[in-house]
Amino acid sequence: MLRYLGLLLLVPLLDSLLLLFLVTQTQISAPLMVLVVVLTGLLGMLLVRAEGRHTVRKIQQKLAAGELPTDELIDGAFLLVAGALTLTPGLVTDAIGILLVVPVTRAPIRWVVREKILVPYMDKKSGGFATGNVYIGGFPFGGDGGPNVGGQGPGPAGPSDGDAYDLDEEAYDIDFEDDDSDDRRGFD
């Protein structure tokens, strides 16, 4: 958690240092730099608004067709973050926000977030049921005795080493005696 807080504090620091560098080391005046920051924020907000409407339409179309709008929901979350970033004054936050707004750059970011963050998290929390990565074959325990969730397992014959469960042990025959006392069942 402390790492995320440090990252959140690092972004405004980078924004401030970049603005300071641009004003002091280039021929750009301070009022012009403020105008550039305001214009990038406005441009970002206009893009967020347009893409937000487009994403809402795509969500409605997918729901009307009976499909799950997973990519569109991730895009909606990205657009919320992009809106917050473009409202924050600074060129770095505006650049990150615009990267999240433009569909060409948002698609690879969405793939990385889905495959590297969301799917492993859902697999861990649901044992693979949320993503369909469930255990489908063989004996559900690997050679180490632990559950083998998400894979094919060692095969239909059981564990590969046989050290978790020994299937060749003798079976015990249990005889049940027939008791004629009907008083236990409530019949008199």
RALINBEL-V852597 format. One record per run of one state. SS is the DSSP state (h for helix, s for strand, l for the rest). FROM is the first residue (numbers start at 1). TO is the last residue. If there is no record, write none. Layout:
SS_FROM_TO, SS_FROM_TO
//
This chain:
l_1_1, h_2_25, l_26_29, h_30_64, l_65_69, h_70_87, l_88_90, h_91_101, l_102_102, h_103_126, l_127_140, s_141_141, l_142_146, s_147_147, l_148_181, h_182_184, l_185_188
//
